[in-house]
Amino acid sequence: MSKQPRYGSGGRSRVGSTLVYAAVALVCVLLPSITVIAQPLSTMNWYFGQRAGVTFRNGSIEAVADGQLNTSEGCATYSDPLTGELLFYTDGVMVWNRIHEIMPNGMGLAGDPSTSQSALIVPAPGRPNIYYVFNAAPVTSSNVGTRCLCLYYSIIDMRADAGFGDVVKKNEVALNDITEHLTATADCNGDGWWIVVRSRSTRHFYSLHLTRDQLAPTPVVSDASNPTLIVREAGQMHISPDSRQLVITSATGNSQLYDFDAQTGKVTNGINLFKTEIFGSHYGAAFSPDSKKVYISVANEGPITPTRVYQFSIGVKDASTITASKFLLGEISGTYTWTPMQLALDGRVYIGISGKPWLALIDAPNSDSSLAALQDTAIRLSGVCRSGLPNIIGSTLIDPALRLTACSLPRASFDYPADICEKTCISIRDASTGSIDSWQWYFEGGSPSSSIERNPQRICYESSGVYSIRLIVSNGYGSDTAYSYVTVMPRPSVSIDSVAEICPGTPIQLRAYGADSYVWSPANQVSDPLRSDPVVRPRSTTRYTVIGTNSYGCKDTTTILVRVTDMSAGSDVSICVGASAQLTAQGAESYSWTPIDGLSDPLSAEPIASPDRTTSYVVTMQRGQCIVRDTVVVTVVDSFNVKIVGPDRTCIGDTLILSPSVGTSHVWSGNGVIDPTSTVARVVMGNSPTMIRLIARSGDCLAYDSLMVQPVFGPPIELGPDVRVCQGESTVLTAQTAATDVVWSPSDGLDRTLGNTVICLPSATTRYIASARGDSGCVNFDTITVVVLPRPDAHAGADTSICAGSSVQLNASGTADRFEWSPTIGLDDPTALRPIASPVQTTTYVLRALTGTCESFDTVTVFVSTLNVGISADTVICKGEATMLRASGASTYQWTPPAGLSDPNSDTPLASPQTTTTYTVRGIDQLGCEQTRSVTVRVRDTASIRLIAGSVTAAAGSEDVGIPVFVEVPASLLPLTIRELRATLVNNASAFLPDSTDRGALRTSLRGEDRLSYLFVENVQVISTRQKITEVRGLVLAGTIETVPLTWEDVSWQGEACPTIRSTNGLLYISGCNLSGRALRNFLASTVGVRALPSEDRIAIDLQANMPGPYHLQLVGLDGRVLWTHTITRTERDLGAAPLQIDMSAMSTGMYVLHVVLPANSETIPFVWVR
């Protein structure tokens, strides 16, 4: 049989169209009306499951029964994106063309029918008629064996095989080690695709860029950071229609939502939709058309729980809000298995129910909660569902302009420290992508509470808690919002038990509370500086400091002063003979001196001593339970030397106590001396060295001494310049000093008074003093004034709305030195309080009021109508026919004139005007804005034409018998040009085998007992009322049939006038078989047998056939390769068997298929060859 170009059966006759419209009307009674959300005609037809299929032609869903596919899970279908006519479909292993025949080389693709998303069809960018078929890995297939878990692709050229398509490249490996998940979306250039898969052994996603040039050999790799989600087996993965989000399910894990960047192919920011819940088997997933909802189907949540469908609202990019939005939309009664989900071009989500002859659906997936309307038995099918629906690219389901807007929108993101301690300030870094005009930050619980800086600094948190951070980034296309949370950990509140005054050297235990770990200082004066309760033995009064840390790593500091009882006998003295000296013991409650010789009062603290010789006096002093003995020596001399007793250095500003060693009267001199004639000198230390001089008298003796006193400086401390804050805002004051003991005063407005850093929130301008104490005990200080400025007042006014191209005056109010609006796009004066706003799209304006450095913010949103009424293109119809007008983009529609319209208020009315008419539609959106568009329906007059099949007589077994084909037209139409004629000639398959045509193209197929001959003829010039245009030629077969009807189906033509098509059938008379009483000749039924002869390395084929005609035989491997071909032609003189043999010496052990095309039918015989 000669090979001819293939053509489809063409359009329907007017009668056929009328039947279709009637079917539409019937479906519309059963289902709510459908609004086509775009023109995604490439998804017009679906084939899936066990010979199940639907079509969305004519604006409603209808079941179809012509599909050949039988798959347990994944599949894909593609239709002409301009006309919606079916092109081809696949289960991942075989590819069928639009007349449901397997394409050349269309067997043995590397997919698997039991793979969740076994195939995905992607048109080659910039190359019409070229398509990629991608195959995911068969991870859960029972036949996986040692097969590569790879991403494969094959290429189909629809120009080949006379427009029916051919697989021109097959099973090329793109990636290794992937799961069953496979999806794609348009890139932001508008002429490429991202092919996205998931790694099986790691947590990565791989995005391959398909462009006009090639399929990128190296993928974009995204570390999704989702180790809690196990993705190794079945499930679905889809990218939202706006290309900004990705959802993935796992039958053995959870369901996760990610951000997707169509600019870079990156997958980021994954969240578990079900938190830590992993009950049930997660399988189906689908987005809503507006990309603001996602749906998940979960089976086996309980032993008797039907499969459930959940809705999540994903319009807000906040993980906790998304997971909290989980809503149980409903259960699919009687179903306990995986249920695939797929968004369709009619804006609904369809759900496959395995083993059932119907589809469930979500009727309004853009709606919240129960308004989405789950219907578990919605669409009746002619076949049976399985666990898969066609894998569709979501971005093809929306208008390309919306995809461009989604790509141009900025994507908000930022980096920040997630965990901090209270009373801490942080800085935040913007990590947003895209072209950005403005940033608006909101800090819950922070100070300041908002900012318009790109990278805000010093955001301070006073109290512990979990606080949201919100960033809104905007540009001329719109805005995006990112949410996150900062956890502010509580600081410990460290306290120390008070202690009583102790005797010198007495051990005492200190106890600290309120923290988990501690560090004491000075460390060398405590028993263990890391204990909460160390022991100390101070000899003098000492201050101890402890830093406490809690389990969050936050710190607090406090101190305790351990006072030590101070008792002493005073300094030794020298006197001249005959003189007296007053002893000066101190610090006790009682005193007892010995010996008593020369003492005025041995029980006094300050007795007068008048010994006649040098004497050591011992005083016993008691205070409470402390008893101290000390000695003072009174030296009696003829002359004496006096010495100034006391420290030679002290802190600046401190009072230095200096005592004479001897003498009864004294005179002091030097800077800072308070009382020059007192026995004990009190010297106020200045900031420079000072010489202190002493003249001492004892009796008649005089003695002299001097002491250079050095000032001791406190640690340096610097508070910096005075600061200004706005009323209600806090600021952080920091003392730049090496000292750890810093005290602030006054306490008004301070979060604490101890520490190097304090948070200051004064109610009025305040001058603060910070004192720093060093290891020497000396103190230095500095001051800083915090000036509190009044905060301006800003009110942006209420949100408002306008129509596209309109303006509105913003009704803002406030009191400030100046005002600034951002973004400035669309504002006549961004510095005016009430500017005129003319945005081209919905915009949130931020009003910033400034007085000095103080600022306040408020926002107002101007909602701009996005009304863009789309309308179908001008069209041409024949008089008496109808065409569907389509309008989109509005909420309500009004068509004028109403004449000839089925419903002037519908978005898709049927128009059947009698004359050429221009229809105008007025679309009105929810904001009351309106827009008009027009479409012209040109009406052509009809012309009657008849297609005639001639009647022919031929002998059985005759070859090249021609069936003439005539056209008959009225003389008034002559001459007539038929640009394109399509018709299907039907005859009994056992009687006549057409194989060629004199003109045009012919393609045949079988339908039960009938043979269908698809005839396609172009550019016929009809110049007579009855004219032969071609002959259909073929072989006349024998059998029990004498008269063979030749009938027409699906006749259509295109030309200069509208046809009213009629047809006249013909007859084929088979002669030579008893038209005169002779016996008819019956051809025996053809049989084919296969015998394996492994010992001879061959296969024996027993062909029993005496029906004349060609017999084509092919040996095909499971990978689809044709290993052996042979053709024989039998005549009516050939009787008996036709033995054939196949040499199998080069074939390996495995499964093979023998495909035999007989004159009247075909057979496929599988067999196993074992060497």
Secondary structure, 3 states (H helix, E strand, C coil): CCCCCCCCCCCCCHHHHHHHHHHHHHHHHHCCCCCCCCCCHHHCEEEECECEEEECHHHCCEECCCCCCECCCCEEEEECCCCCCEEEEECCCCEEECCCCECCCCCCCCCCCCCCCCCEEEECCCCCCEEEEEECCCCCCCCCCCCCCEEEEEEEECCHHHHCCEEEEEEEEEEECEEEEEEEEECCCCCCEEEEEEECCCCEEEEEEECCCCECCCCEEEECCCCCCCCCCCCCEEECCCCCEEEEECCCCCEEEEEECCCCCCEEEEEECCCCCCCCEEEEEEECCCCCEEEEEEECCCCCCCEEEEEEECCCCCHHHHHHCCEEEEEECCCCCCCCEEECCCCCEEEECCCCCEEEEECCCCCCHHHHCEEEEEEECCCECCCCCECCCHHHHCCHHHHHHHHHCCECCEECCCEEECCEEECCEECCECCCCEEEEEECCEECCEECCCCCCCEEECCCEEEEEEEEEEECCEEEEEEEEEEEECCCCCEECCCCCECCCCCEECCEECCCEEEEECHHHCCCCCCCCCEECCCCCEEEEEEEECCCCCEEEEEEEECECCCECCCCEEEECCCCEECCCECCCEEEEECCCCECCCCCCCCEECCCCCEEEEEEEEECCEEEEEEEEEEEECCCCCCEECCCEEECCCEEEEEECCCCEEEEECCCECCCCCCCEEEECCCCCEEEEEEEEECCEEEEEEEEEEEECCCCCECCCCEEEECCCCEEEECECCCCEEEEECCCCECCCECCEEEECCCCCEEEEEEEECCCCCEEEEEEEEEEECCCEEECCCCEEECCCCCEECCCEEECCEEEEECCCCECCCCCCCCEECCCCCEEEEEEEEECCEEEEEEEEEEECCCCCEECCCEEEECCCCEECCEECCCEEEEECCCCECCCCCCCCEECCCCCEEEEEEEECCCCCEEEEEEEEEEECEEEEEEEECCEEEECCCCCEEEEEEEECCHHHCCEEEEEEEEEEEEECCCEEEEEECCCEEEEEEECCEEEEEEEEEEEEECCCEEEEEEEEEEECCCCCCEEEEEEEEEEEEECCEEEEEEECEEEEEECCCCCCCCCCCCCCCEEEEEEEHHHCEEEEEEECCCCEEEEEEEEECCCCEEEEEEEEECCCCCCEEEEEEECCCCCCEEEEEEEECCCCEEEEEEEECC
